Amino acid sequence: MSTPLIQQFPSLAAYPPSFLKDLLSSPELTEAFLFSLPEVQQLAAEVERVGRENDEIAGKNLELRDELLALRDATAQSYAHAEGLKRNWADIEKNQKDLYQRVRPSFLHLRLKHSLSAQDEASEKIASAFIEGRSAGNSRPGSRIDSPVPIGDGPADRVSLSYLGLRH
């Protein structure tokens, strides 16, 4: 007998037609027949094995649960700390830039030039006041400009005064 069912499932050709009709009419017989097939038994064994593996994995997960929760909390705290440091970074960077600005070679050179210029002006003012025999005006009380040292006759005095053009 060659029916479309037998053509599609050749393994059913080994069973008599009455058995196949009984299979179609009884759900219990169909279930028993299906579970007696080697392919279905192999699939059932595979499902059982996968279920046991899932149970083992779930047990391991439960064993690690407390440790993983503690690790998650520590990670969250570390992340919050890092975010706080990140927020402070802009202020730290600005402060560092301000500090570096004051010690940059170009800034120090500029300050040195200004100081040198101011010192030259002050020195010229003091020298002019000394030569003219008057007070420098902004000198401190009791300074050498307000009360010059008497000219002595020592060799150092002769050199310094001759350098200024005041003594021969």
Secondary structure as GFF3:
##gff-version 3
##sequence-region A 1 168
A	DSSP	alpha_helix	4	8	.	.	.	ID=ss1
A	DSSP	three_ten_helix	10	14	.	.	.	ID=ss2
A	DSSP	alpha_helix	17	25	.	.	.	ID=ss3
A	DSSP	alpha_helix	27	36	.	.	.	ID=ss4
A	DSSP	alpha_helix	38	103	.	.	.	ID=ss5
A	DSSP	alpha_helix	105	132	.	.	.	ID=ss6
A	DSSP	alpha_helix	155	164	.	.	.	ID=ss7
###
